[in-house]
Amino acid sequence: MLIVQKYGGTSVANVERIRAVAERVVRTVREGNSVVVVVSAMAGETDKLIELAHQLSPSPGEREMDLLLSSGERVTCALTAMAIQALGEKAIALTGRQVGIITDRVHTKAKIEKISAERAKKALQEGYVVVVAGFQGITEDTGEVTTLGRGGSDLTAVAIASALGADLCEIYTDVEGVFTTDPNVVPEARKLEKISYEEMLELASSGAKVLQSRSVEFAMKYNVPLVVRSSFSDSPGTYVIKEDKEMENVLVSGVAYDKNQVKITILAVPDRPGIAARLFKSIADANIVVDMIVQNVSSDGKATDISFTVPRTDYEKAVKITRDIADELGARGVTVDDNIAKVSIVGVGMKTHSGVAAKMFETLARHGINIMMISTSEIKVSCVVDAKYTELAVRVLHDAFELAKEQ
């Protein structure tokens, strides 16, 4: 089998853990498999580099930030290859550039456009373990170093697995799989044996930190078989697979929360065609992803308030754009609420069962939790609430849908 293994920052946090990763890789090789290893930066390294940059500049350039931040994964990549070599196996360390990861030109959150992977294929044929620095690539035209955004090493692993036609992509982390919710909030949270790509994508985009949402989207598009496992145990983990009929019997598979959101409201803008398009095109042009949107028209029908949420990392840029447009349109002003959280329930069973949203709203109301915004998809319901109620909301929803029980 050809297996791609990805190890997160906690799995390679120090020399001892890198040795443990090398031992697991070598064991996999000696079981008769070819292995590609994708590594993140050592835990805390990326944050240290960001802090250094901000000591020198309040708003460091994104091009230079990419060059700086990509160094963390390169360090881990080289050290991991050395550790594998020390155990008697051939290993070669490759950067994103060397493995042929080509991205678009959006610095700090680039999208992968293609992977040649020729060098990796050749090395595998020659019996090497290929160790790849995650989270990074280069632009095709100018060769600029780019990074793929937080959690980008997951995307690197899935994309390489797809490019190489791997039999399995294993995502190793500090938890034993995908749980019904965060076990730090609900100790009774249950590990799932399997989950559909669609559910995992919704959970990841709703704040579950086990997998990066773009990596799940890529895996679903190219049908890459995924398993989430712990690098600290031999637990079988959770398989992320195509939806099967059995999954539809489960009403809700998980509860996720996201505190990394900020709500921006533009007050009393004229209620006429094209206003929302003007606002959100400017935000999209700045490569800012908007999550939830609510528009409230005034009783006289002449003005409207538009509220939307963006990631905390983008809110300053988004607020500036919104204020400029508010001035241009003669709006009453712009307000910002950074004390919010999004709480979501996810399950493919929602497609065939009614009353799920009502049960969620009733549960939150019974515990005095006010809902500010609501969004839904075929298999997800999300509510924006005051941040101080986040953990309570997660616990009561987990209880209401009886997620601690074996389904």
C-alpha positions as CSV (number, residue, x, y, z in Angstrom):
1,M,0.0,0.0,0.0
2,L,1.0,3.6,-0.5
3,I,0.1,5.5,2.7
4,V,0.4,9.3,3.3
5,Q,0.8,10.1,7.0
6,K,0.4,13.7,8.3
7,Y,1.7,14.7,11.7
8,G,0.5,17.9,13.4
9,G,2.5,20.2,15.6
10,T,1.9,18.4,18.9
11,S,3.0,15.2,17.3
12,V,6.4,16.7,16.4
13,A,6.6,19.1,19.3
14,N,10.1,18.1,20.4
15,V,13.0,15.7,19.6
16,E,11.4,12.8,21.6
17,R,8.2,13.1,19.7
18,I,9.9,13.4,16.4
19,R,11.7,10.1,17.2
20,A,8.4,8.5,18.1
21,V,6.9,9.6,14.7
22,A,10.0,8.2,13.0
23,E,9.5,4.9,14.8
24,R,5.8,4.7,13.7
25,V,6.8,5.6,10.1
26,V,9.5,2.9,10.0
27,R,7.1,0.3,11.5
28,T,4.7,1.2,8.7
29,V,7.4,0.8,6.1
30,R,8.5,-2.6,7.5
31,E,5.0,-3.8,7.3
32,G,5.5,-3.6,3.5
33,N,4.1,-0.1,2.7
34,S,5.5,2.9,0.8
35,V,5.2,6.0,2.9
36,V,5.0,9.7,2.4
37,V,5.1,11.8,5.6
38,V,3.8,15.4,5.8
39,V,4.7,17.4,8.8
40,S,3.6,20.6,10.5
41,A,5.8,23.0,12.3
42,M,6.7,22.1,15.9
43,A,3.9,23.1,18.3
44,G,4.1,26.8,19.1
45,E,6.7,27.6,16.4
46,T,4.4,29.4,14.0
47,D,3.0,31.6,16.8
48,K,6.6,32.5,17.8
49,L,7.4,33.5,14.3
50,I,4.3,35.6,14.1
51,E,5.2,37.3,17.4
52,L,8.7,38.1,16.1
53,A,7.2,39.6,12.9
54,H,4.9,41.8,14.9
55,Q,7.7,43.0,17.2
56,L,9.3,44.5,14.0
57,S,6.1,45.7,12.2
58,P,2.5,46.2,13.3
59,S,1.4,45.0,9.9
60,P,4.1,42.9,8.3
61,G,3.8,42.3,4.5
62,E,2.0,39.1,3.5
63,R,4.7,38.0,1.1
64,E,7.4,38.2,3.7
65,M,5.2,36.5,6.3
66,D,4.8,33.5,4.0
67,L,8.5,33.2,3.5
68,L,9.0,33.5,7.3
69,L,6.2,31.1,8.4
70,S,7.1,28.4,5.8
71,S,10.4,27.9,7.6
72,G,8.8,26.2,10.6
73,E,7.7,23.2,8.5
74,R,11.1,23.0,6.8
75,V,12.8,22.6,10.1
76,T,10.5,19.7,11.2
77,C,10.7,18.1,7.7
78,A,14.5,17.9,7.8
79,L,14.6,16.7,11.5
80,T,12.0,14.0,10.8
81,A,14.0,12.7,7.8
82,M,17.1,12.6,9.9
83,A,15.3,10.6,12.6
84,I,14.0,8.0,10.0
85,Q,17.5,7.7,8.6
86,A,18.9,7.1,12.1
87,L,16.6,4.1,12.3
88,G,18.1,2.5,9.2
89,E,15.6,3.6,6.5
90,K,16.2,5.8,3.5
91,A,14.4,9.1,3.7
92,I,14.5,12.4,1.8
93,A,13.1,15.7,3.0
94,L,11.4,17.9,0.4
95,T,9.9,21.4,0.6
96,G,6.6,22.4,-1.0
97,R,8.6,23.8,-3.9
98,Q,10.6,20.6,-4.3
99,V,7.6,18.3,-4.3
100,G,5.9,20.5,-6.9
101,I,3.0,22.1,-5.0
102,I,1.8,25.0,-7.3
103,T,-0.7,27.5,-5.8
104,D,-2.4,30.7,-6.7
105,R,-0.9,34.0,-5.7
106,V,-3.0,34.7,-2.6
107,H,-0.4,35.1,0.2
108,T,-1.2,33.6,3.7
109,K,-4.1,31.5,2.4
110,A,-3.2,30.2,-1.0
111,K,-5.2,27.5,-2.9
112,I,-3.4,24.5,-4.4
113,E,-3.8,24.6,-8.2
114,K,-1.8,21.4,-9.1
115,I,0.9,19.1,-7.8
116,S,3.5,17.5,-10.1
117,A,4.9,15.2,-7.4
118,E,7.4,13.7,-10.0
119,R,10.3,13.9,-7.5
120,A,8.3,12.2,-4.8
121,K,7.2,9.4,-7.2
122,K,10.8,8.8,-8.3
123,A,12.0,8.7,-4.6
124,L,9.3,6.3,-3.7
125,Q,10.3,4.0,-6.5
126,E,13.9,4.1,-5.2
127,G,12.7,2.9,-1.8
128,Y,12.8,6.3,0.1
129,V,10.4,7.5,2.7
130,V,9.4,11.0,1.4
131,V,9.1,13.6,4.1
132,V,7.3,16.8,2.9
133,A,7.1,20.2,4.6
134,G,3.4,20.9,4.9
135,F,1.5,24.2,4.7
136,Q,3.4,25.6,1.7
137,G,3.8,25.9,-2.0
138,I,5.0,28.2,-4.7
139,T,3.4,30.3,-7.5
140,E,3.9,29.0,-11.0
141,D,4.9,32.2,-12.7
142,T,7.3,33.9,-10.2
143,G,8.1,31.0,-7.8
144,E,7.0,33.1,-4.8
145,V,6.6,31.1,-1.6
146,T,3.0,30.8,-0.4
147,T,1.3,29.3,2.6
148,L,-2.1,27.5,2.7
149,G,-3.5,29.1,5.9
150,R,-4.0,27.6,9.4
151,G,-4.2,23.8,9.2
152,G,-2.7,23.9,5.7
153,S,-0.6,20.7,6.4
154,D,-3.8,18.7,6.3
155,L,-4.5,20.1,2.8
156,T,-0.9,19.3,1.8
157,A,-1.4,15.7,2.9
158,V,-4.7,15.2,1.1
159,A,-3.5,16.8,-2.1
160,I,-0.4,14.7,-2.2
161,A,-2.4,11.6,-1.5
162,S,-4.7,12.5,-4.4
163,A,-1.7,13.3,-6.8
164,L,0.0,10.0,-5.9
165,G,-3.1,7.9,-5.9
166,A,-2.5,6.8,-2.3
167,D,-4.5,4.0,-0.8
168,L,-4.9,5.8,2.5
169,C,-4.3,9.3,4.0
170,E,-3.8,9.1,7.8
171,I,-4.1,12.4,9.7
172,Y,-2.2,12.0,13.0
173,T,-3.1,14.4,15.8
174,D,-3.3,14.7,19.6
175,V,-6.8,13.1,19.7
176,E,-7.9,9.6,18.9
177,G,-10.4,10.5,16.2
178,V,-13.4,12.6,15.5
179,F,-15.7,13.0,18.6
180,T,-19.4,14.0,18.9
181,T,-18.1,17.3,20.3
182,D,-15.0,18.7,22.0
183,P,-14.2,16.3,24.9
184,N,-12.6,19.2,26.8
185,V,-16.1,20.8,27.0
186,V,-18.2,17.5,27.3
187,P,-16.2,14.7,28.9
188,E,-18.8,12.2,27.8
189,A,-18.3,13.0,24.1
190,R,-18.1,9.8,22.1
191,K,-15.5,8.9,19.4
192,L,-17.1,8.2,16.1
193,E,-16.1,5.0,14.2
194,K,-16.9,6.7,10.8
195,I,-18.3,10.0,9.5
196,S,-19.3,11.1,6.0
197,Y,-17.2,13.6,4.1
198,E,-20.2,16.0,4.1
199,E,-20.6,15.9,7.9
200,M,-16.8,16.3,8.5
201,L,-16.8,19.2,6.1
202,E,-19.6,20.9,8.0
203,L,-18.0,20.2,11.4
204,A,-14.6,21.5,10.2
205,S,-16.1,24.7,8.8
206,S,-18.1,25.1,12.0
207,G,-15.1,25.2,14.3
208,A,-14.1,21.5,14.9
209,K,-10.3,21.6,14.9
210,V,-9.6,18.0,14.0
211,L,-9.4,18.6,10.3
212,Q,-9.0,21.7,8.1
213,S,-12.2,22.3,6.1
214,R,-10.4,22.8,2.8
215,S,-8.6,19.4,3.2
216,V,-12.0,17.7,3.7
217,E,-13.4,19.4,0.7
218,F,-10.4,18.3,-1.4
219,A,-10.7,14.7,0.0
220,M,-14.4,14.6,-0.9
221,K,-13.9,16.0,-4.4
222,Y,-11.1,13.5,-5.2
223,N,-12.4,10.6,-3.1
224,V,-9.3,10.3,-0.9
225,P,-9.8,7.8,1.9
226,L,-9.1,9.5,5.2
227,V,-8.6,8.4,8.8
228,V,-8.0,10.6,11.8
229,R,-5.8,8.9,14.4
230,S,-3.7,9.7,17.5
231,S,0.0,9.8,17.2
232,F,0.2,8.8,20.9
233,S,-1.8,5.5,20.7
234,D,-2.7,2.7,18.4
235,S,-6.4,3.4,18.5
236,P,-8.0,2.7,15.1
237,G,-9.3,6.3,14.8
238,T,-12.2,7.6,12.7
239,Y,-12.7,6.9,9.0
240,V,-14.0,9.8,6.9
241,I,-15.8,8.1,4.0
242,K,-18.7,8.5,1.5
243,E,-22.1,8.7,3.1
244,D,-23.9,5.3,3.5
245,K,-27.5,4.5,4.2
246,E,-26.7,3.6,7.8
247,M,-25.6,7.2,8.5
248,E,-29.0,8.6,7.7
249,N,-30.5,6.8,10.7
250,V,-28.5,9.1,13.0
251,L,-30.2,12.4,13.5
252,V,-27.2,14.5,14.6
253,S,-23.6,13.3,14.5
254,G,-21.9,16.1,16.3
255,V,-21.9,19.6,17.9
256,A,-19.2,22.1,17.0
257,Y,-18.4,25.6,18.1
258,D,-16.3,28.5,16.8
259,K,-15.1,31.4,18.9
260,N,-13.0,32.7,16.0
261,Q,-15.8,34.9,14.6
262,V,-16.6,38.6,14.7
263,K,-20.0,40.1,13.8
264,I,-20.0,43.3,11.8
265,T,-23.2,45.4,11.2
266,I,-23.6,48.2,8.7
267,L,-26.6,50.3,10.0
268,A,-29.4,51.9,8.0
269,V,-28.1,51.6,4.5
270,P,-30.5,52.5,1.7
271,D,-32.7,49.4,0.8
272,R,-32.2,49.3,-2.9
273,P,-30.8,46.7,-5.4
274,G,-27.1,46.4,-5.5
275,I,-26.2,47.5,-2.0
276,A,-25.4,44.1,-0.7
277,A,-23.5,43.2,-3.9
278,R,-21.4,46.4,-3.5
279,L,-20.5,45.6,0.1
280,F,-19.7,41.9,-0.3
281,K,-17.8,42.2,-3.6
282,S,-15.4,44.6,-1.9
283,I,-14.9,42.1,0.9
284,A,-14.5,39.2,-1.5
285,D,-11.9,41.2,-3.5
286,A,-9.9,41.4,-0.3
287,N,-9.9,37.6,-0.1
288,I,-12.1,37.6,3.1
289,V,-14.5,34.7,3.5
290,V,-17.9,35.8,4.9
291,D,-19.7,33.1,6.9
292,M,-23.2,34.2,8.0
293,I,-25.3,37.1,6.7
294,V,-28.6,38.5,8.1
295,Q,-30.4,41.5,6.6
296,N,-33.2,43.3,8.5
297,V,-35.3,45.8,6.5
298,S,-36.8,48.7,8.5
299,S,-40.6,49.0,8.9
300,D,-40.8,51.8,6.4
301,G,-38.9,49.8,3.8
302,K,-36.4,52.6,3.1
303,A,-33.3,51.4,5.0
304,T,-31.8,48.1,6.1
305,D,-29.2,46.8,8.6
306,I,-26.8,44.1,7.2
307,S,-25.0,41.9,9.7
308,F,-22.3,39.4,8.7
309,T,-19.6,37.4,10.4
310,V,-15.9,37.0,9.3
311,P,-12.9,35.2,10.8
312,R,-11.3,37.1,13.7
313,T,-8.0,37.3,11.8
314,D,-9.7,39.3,9.0
315,Y,-12.0,41.5,10.9
316,E,-9.8,44.7,11.0
317,K,-9.5,44.6,7.2
318,A,-13.3,43.8,6.8
319,V,-14.3,46.7,9.2
320,K,-12.2,49.2,7.3
321,I,-13.8,48.1,4.0
322,T,-17.3,48.2,5.5
323,R,-16.7,51.7,7.0
324,D,-15.5,53.1,3.7
325,I,-18.6,51.7,2.0
326,A,-20.9,53.0,4.8
327,D,-19.5,56.5,4.3
328,E,-19.9,56.2,0.5
329,L,-23.6,55.1,0.9
330,G,-24.5,57.5,3.7
331,A,-25.2,54.7,6.2
332,R,-25.7,55.6,9.9
333,G,-22.5,53.7,10.9
334,V,-20.8,50.4,11.5
335,T,-20.8,48.3,14.7
336,V,-18.5,45.4,15.7
337,D,-19.2,42.6,18.1
338,D,-16.2,40.4,18.9
339,N,-17.9,38.7,21.8
340,I,-19.8,36.1,19.9
341,A,-19.5,32.4,19.1
342,K,-21.1,30.1,16.5
343,V,-22.6,26.8,17.7
344,S,-23.6,24.2,15.1
345,I,-25.3,20.8,15.0
346,V,-24.4,18.5,12.1
347,G,-25.9,15.3,10.7
348,V,-26.9,13.7,7.4
349,G,-30.0,12.4,9.2
350,M,-31.4,15.9,9.0
351,K,-32.1,15.3,5.3
352,T,-34.8,12.8,6.2
353,H,-36.0,14.0,9.6
354,S,-38.0,17.1,10.5
355,G,-38.0,19.1,13.7
356,V,-34.2,19.2,14.2
357,A,-33.9,23.0,14.1
358,A,-36.9,23.5,16.3
359,K,-35.4,21.1,18.9
360,M,-32.1,23.1,18.8
361,F,-33.9,26.4,19.3
362,E,-36.1,25.1,22.1
363,T,-33.1,23.7,23.9
364,L,-31.2,27.0,23.7
365,A,-34.2,29.0,24.8
366,R,-34.9,26.7,27.8
367,H,-31.4,27.5,29.1
368,G,-31.7,31.3,28.5
369,I,-29.4,31.4,25.5
370,N,-30.4,34.1,23.0
371,I,-29.9,33.5,19.3
372,M,-28.5,36.5,17.3
373,M,-28.1,34.9,13.9
374,I,-29.2,31.6,12.2
375,S,-28.0,29.8,9.1
376,T,-28.8,26.3,7.8
377,S,-27.8,23.9,5.2
378,E,-29.2,20.5,4.3
379,I,-27.2,18.8,7.1
380,K,-26.3,21.7,9.5
381,V,-28.0,24.3,11.7
382,S,-25.8,27.1,13.1
383,C,-26.6,29.8,15.7
384,V,-24.6,32.8,16.7
385,V,-24.8,33.3,20.5
386,D,-23.0,35.4,23.1
387,A,-19.6,33.9,23.6
388,K,-20.1,33.5,27.4
389,Y,-22.7,30.8,26.7
390,T,-20.6,28.8,24.2
391,E,-19.7,25.8,26.5
392,L,-23.2,25.7,28.0
393,A,-24.8,25.7,24.5
394,V,-22.5,22.8,23.4
395,R,-23.3,20.8,26.6
396,V,-27.1,21.1,26.5
397,L,-27.3,20.4,22.7
398,H,-25.0,17.3,23.2
399,D,-27.4,16.1,25.9
400,A,-30.6,17.0,24.0
401,F,-29.6,14.9,21.0
402,E,-28.3,12.1,23.2
403,L,-24.9,12.0,21.5
404,A,-23.1,10.3,24.4
405,K,-25.2,7.1,23.6
406,E,-24.0,4.6,21.1
407,Q,-26.1,5.2,18.0
